[in-house]
């Protein structure tokens, strides 16, 4: 035997800020705190069957029996709910039905989360496009899109002067740290060499590089040449034909004496 589709809910969420809702606050102001109990009971009756409940003259008695409140008070709470918009007054007067747009939207969301068919046809107060799909539905139904090509980068002219470049290079500690390892120099010595590099560029008539990267490459090549020339000059100035060891240097024919103790 086929299973009948169940339209009612087994649970419905209640917002934690329900008492900040201006309609609820007005309801409590008019009918007291126990009016929220009546409203919650009416919601339970609505969601138990779906998203609306048909008015029945026995409904105030049923609510009275379950809450212990007088039937007259129950009727006053219902009237207040209608006048405040917690239930649709227009639909109640026309069709004798208790429901609201918010109730129907919440019912639709719960059905979507439970992957149940939601068909709000009778007494609908919402349009299909107003029912927001769940995140899973958006992910599953979203059509594949072709990634748009990134727009070409906007060209901005290079404006740094030689002074700006040297200042930027002095402050680029990551780059200077790499040069320390490459050229065996500390940062203070490298920054000093940048000042010499600026003087050399100015002497060569170079007031600006094509980019900051170009300035880095130029400096790296320049300092490599400077250090190479320094090593070459040091080698040329080192005395030739003499041992680098300190102490007395003996000729081959000189008598070797080692003192009294060895």
Buried (B, 14 or more C-beta within 10 A) or exposed (E): EEEEEEBEBEEBEEEEEEEEBEBBEBBBEBBEEBBBBBBEBBBBBBBEEBBBBEEEEEBBEBBBEBBEBEBEBBBBBBBBBBEBBBBBBEBBEEBEBBBBBBBBBBBBBBBBEEEEEBEBEEBBBBEEEEBEBBEEEEEEEEEEEEEEEEEEEEEEEEEBEBEEBBBBBBEBEEBBEEBBEEBEBEEEEBBEBBEEBBEBBEEEEEEBBEEBEEBBEBBBEBBEEBBEEEEEEEEEEEEEEEEEEEEEEEEEEEEEEEEEEE
